[in-house]
Amino acid sequence: MPPPLFATAALLIALIAVAPARATESPSAAVQTLLPLEGGPTVPVWADRLGTRAARVYPRGGSSSYGDFGVPFEAGLVASCSTGTLELDDAGILTCGGQRPRVTPAVTLPSDPSAFATSPVPPVKAGPRAVGSVSRPRLPGLVPSLVGAAVLALVALLLSRLRPQAPETKADPPLALSRVVRLSLAGIIIVGAGLRLWNLGLEPLEQNEFTYVMTAFGHDSGLDVLLDVNAMAQTHAPLPHLIQYALSPLGTAEWVTRLPMAAAGILTLPVLFLLGWRFGRRTFGDAHAAPVALIATALLAASPVHVWYSRDASPYALVTLFAALALLGAERATRGRGGRVLLAGASVLGFYTHYYALHLTLVLYALVLIGDILRGGLRATLPTLASGLAAAAALLPWLPAFLAAFQWSEGHSTAYQRDAGVYHPSASVVTDGLDVVRLLLGLGLPGAFAVGASMAAVLGVALLRDRARIGAILLLAAPIAWFAAFELVNRETFLKSLYGGYYFGIRYGLFLFPGAVLLVALALRSLPGSHIGRALSAATLALLLGDAARQSAAMPFTAKKPDVASAAVLVTRHARDGDAILVGPAVFYQHPWHYYAAPPERRDAQRAGDWMRTPDWDTSGVLGVLTDLVEPWSRSLSSAFVKRVWVVDHTQHLFGRREFSDRPAAAIDAALANAPGGFTEVWRRDLHDVRVRLFERTSAVLAPLPTAPDGRPGLHMGWNDGPFIRGTDPSTAWTRPGRRVRARTELQLPVPSGALTLTLRAGAVPVGPPLLAPTGPATPVTFQVVLNGRTVGPWTVTADFDTVDIPLLPADRGGVHLRFELGTRPAGLLPSDLMLDWVAFTPAPTTRG
């Protein structure tokens, strides 16, 4: 049993349990209630606690996936009692002993908040991401999982003590490598290392890589990485993020983010040589061990798929390393020569790298158990059972985090992918199967693929001629057969319903590459020693290595990933005031646009929050970098402030295939075609797998003015103000009670016929990010308004909120533009923010004749 693995996993997850929670209770632990308003109406809200003098409440608004994970209480209001405590009356209404609770800030709430849709992601602020705010508290599920892990560990210890006392077969003899073999192996490893390390930072990060970069390099502590690994990056395992985080002192350059996987890819080569030696010796005898090992190592060193993912920040090269180690342990265990500790350790590390590694673990343990029974009966299985239970004990503590992450992803990241049509609507099993063989063999040329596949089939038949080889072949082939069958069913059922389409990703099967490469190497040595057999084997090997090396040798010198970096520089250099930038699709939750839009000298200081928002230091007047993950395209394009639109969309290819559907790009075009006022394309530039287009609005347009809470023409700030505002906190993507005024807040409003006065209701609230419910006292705020170029005011408003009237001039009838200027706060007073509640136009009184 490997106790350090269990202890390490338990310690990491225990840290999550005792970490101070930045988010409080999730809505599942809250109370749905009704908040009474002045005059008698009630509003449906969540309340985070009862029986206290004050509680955070949040209106139950429109569709919002993040609202199910604790964020509403950080983006809400405070209900408090001057006397008594908050309770529910018989009608389920929140009350203070029969009195109406006081609500701060003193904003006006809509009677039906659910009528207003909001973004499915929480607002973000610059710097580190408030990771706890979107993580469900895991303590309730963590305690039983830790108890279960402890029980499994104890049972494993007991079984290890009960194992048969008879010693296992003697250990394998040490490798006796000739000088030629040693030099050949060294040459293969050096070439493989060069392919994986040279120009490692040549290409910009693509979207899948960036999900790992955001979590690993976007935080200031390893604990934050653990907390955020699932909330930000769908259902990722934590180990690769933590390894990458360890390199964060080196910065965030592309070569730094990819270095751990390059190292893992290089380390896999000597492990595969040892694995090939053992399988070659076991299958053909000592004379064939070195050739099989060298062939397998050379094939993996030149494999375009393995080289690609060794030059990638995603964890697939790392899981390939652990898969090779697991096979090494299983091979020894099936011969009764130990290996179970290695099998358990590699299985645990593989699981904490990528969850698909569990497929390999299950099949290998099943085969080892079968071998135990065939050799010594049921009692001989005790060491394997102990090893498997120890591995399960190390995996169990992460189970609550995995389940919470899957639940979050299902309603958020994957929901976006499904709704946006990111994946292909149809797929061909035959085409995908042939591509798997093509990529596995490393063949790129169509003719080479046909010849290579035919030769591989002939060699495979020859390999199976000797029944004595079946055991070794089964150990390599069974995981492949199991995963192929599983995926055929999985993609037509669960994955299709989850993602709304099909995705071909050879990387998800990369943990099978060590076994697959070994099968090819064994097949090449399986033909009889005749001249024809040797010629056929040599020709096949030359074809495989030659075509694979041709493709891999180009990778350190040829950029193949979407050129988001050039697109960001191009647009940022030419963007100007009144531009919006639409980036799509945000396939894997967050696009690397903001990272590359920042000046290089700023990137190392940025964190996850900076990579999810338009930066404050951007003075170009750009309205924002928007994705349909944050708000629908149509909502972005309805803004009165948008004069031009930059559209940056992907035609991303991977190994000769279009990686994603063209439906998101078509949705952008449809939104532009149907936008108010219309847009005309005036410029375009095609970069590698990225298309940049510039559109200008055909005619200025303002959406019809909605109504203020009292029914007058106007805006209810935070609820129906989207097309008419810019520069507020939070931005228009999110509905929430009130909008905080910032240095560049503006309003653009059409003036109803006959309007004489514009009325603002505003108040002072404590300074804070938009996610936090106000706490503590608010000092008065002084401000003035620049309306159509003339300065009006100043006024001073308090925490009780006040209204100010602005007379309109005849010149204002064509529309009003408002910009806010905040006054200097008196020395010694705590700063407060100005929050807008509503604006309304008052028409001229009607006269009776």
Helices and strands as residue ranges (DSSP letters): H 3-18, G 27-29, E 31-36, E 42-47, E 54-59, G 65-69, G 71-74, E 77-80, E 87-88, E 94-95, E 102-104, G 113-115, G 131-134, H 139-162, H 179-197, H 207-217, H 222-232, H 239-246, G 248-250, H 254-284, H 286-302, H 304-310, H 316-334, H 340-351, H 357-376, G 378-381, H 382-395, G 396-398, H 399-411, H 413-420, H 429-441, H 446-463, G 467-469, H 470-492, H 494-499, G 506-512, H 513-524, H 531-554, H 564-574, E 579-584, H 593-597, H 600-603, G 610-612, E 624-626, H 633-637, E 644-650, E 653-654, E 657-658, H 663-674, E 679-687, E 690-697, E 714-716, G 722-724, E 725-726, E 739-740, E 746-749, E 755-766, E 781-787, E 790-797, E 802-807, G 810-814, E 816-822, E 832-843
